[in-house]
Amino acid sequence: MTLTADQKRQAAQTHYAEGLGLCPARQLLETISSKWVTLVMLELADGQLRHSELRRRIPGASQKMLTSTLRSLERDGLVTRLLTLSVPVRTDYELTPLGHSLLAVIHGMKEWADHNMDQVEEARGNYDSRRTSAG
């Protein structure tokens, strides 16, 4: 069976899209692309914290968002949940060795942002000005 150019293009796009799901870099970016993930990991960098302590340290994080983020990080093996049987039960969270190894990447992104966001903001302003004057 001979495929048309459009069918070949569609098959190539499908193959590419399937491969993206397996790409380690894409999987990592999906994990750390949430601002809550990076904020939680940065807060846990110095040691374990309770849920309530994390909420106090991360303004704007709702209980639901924080719980969801912590569960996601725990599922990925980046955070561990420690239960202390008491009344009430105490739950602490801390980074795993894998989570600590990811901090270097997060710190690198933060450093890049600290050094380059002025240029990004300037570029955005220039782009927006061109779009406004052209429109």
GIRABEL-V354174 format. One record per helix or strand. SS is the DSSP state (@ for helix, = for strand). FROM is the first residue (numbers start at 1). TO is the last residue. If there is no record, write none. Layout:
ss: {SS	SS}
from: {FROM	FROM}
to: {TO	TO}
//
This chain:
ss: {@	@	@	=	@	@	=	=	@}
from: {5	24	35	49	51	63	79	90	97}
to: {20	32	44	50	57	75	84	95	134}
//
